[in-house]
């Protein structure tokens, strides 16, 4: 990240940044002995040879099915630990999604949930249960502090039907930006119950609410949904260290393949206009990310962003998020220096395996750098039914399933 970037600049970028989830929030329940060591490489399927890649061959077996499997199967929550209790929060009523701007196949809807907290509590785990897995692409849970409940209620009351449209974030102001995002937990394909390690959790002050943001994808057709989430709570008086979520986004600038370069959306400006038409102001996220990452747009299948660390921070969990054209993602600390560490390296991206992974704690301090790097490939659209009938386009950051993202997700603690 450019050295001139200030906290206020980062906050400004965050205000227009669209973020989507992989299964983030709390870390998996694991002791230090069970944590993934720094530098571990998660290999999902063999990488095709360069010749096969250019020919569009060698995709993983997962890439030959629908490429967008949602079936969570019968998954049971983990046993409660001493002092914990469970609470189920459901959407107030069933909601039938539709493209709110009249175009596209994606609907982001936010629902306001009330845990009726009379005292402070710690959230130590979440277990999202999609009501209709055919249309639920992912779910993010956002914290609503007591002083913002009235704003959330006003957004809910000002929209017809259940909830409100919320491309990007929840619609509430986010004063802490990307360095301490108000994420509590989430579900994405492959996600199970997310449980923090013993002694860690996310603080929920008395009177807090929770926003459930559901990304509906309509490629399989519309249908009603009534999802819910199972919360794992511990008393606010417990000896628990607060967890925070740090987001590491990077812009996406993937060009069309040469043989399709004359397509109507193979021009960057035309593609940006298309994303903005489908998602409104959040469609400008890709341009806004250059305020955060520096540099200028340049067509490439590989993208990255460096973030300066402003205060002592301990990284305890990592996750990544891309969509269906993602091929690899890596998160590094102080790259290119003698202190360089790779804390996540997924050489072959699996959309259906986006869970947050605990790692042995890595401490960073003022002046350190964290980098996220993603690679996307156009040839995967030839393998996935989700892209049937959708020609190449210049791919930028967008909210839709057939758009793309590059997002690193860190679960951290701070003094």
Secondary structure, DSSP 8 states (H G I E B T S, - for coil): --TT--HHHHHHHHHH-----SS-SS--S--GGGSB-TT-EE--S----HHHHHHT----GGGGTTS------S-------TT-EEEEEE-SS-EE---TTSSSSEEEEEEEE----SS-EEEEEEEEE-S-TTTEEEEEEEEE-GGGHHHHHHHHHTSSSSSEE-SSS-SS--TTTTTTB-EEEEEETT---EE--TTEEEEE-TT-EEEEEEEEE-TT---EE--EEEEEEEETTS--EE-EEEEEE----B---GGGTTSTT-SHHHHHHHHHHHHGGGGGHHHHHHHHH-S-----SEEEEEEE--S-EEEEEEEEE--TTEEEEEEEESTTSTT-EEEEEESS--TT----EEEEEEEE-TT-EEEEEEEE-GGGGGT-GGGTT-----B-B-SSTTSB--EEEEEEE--
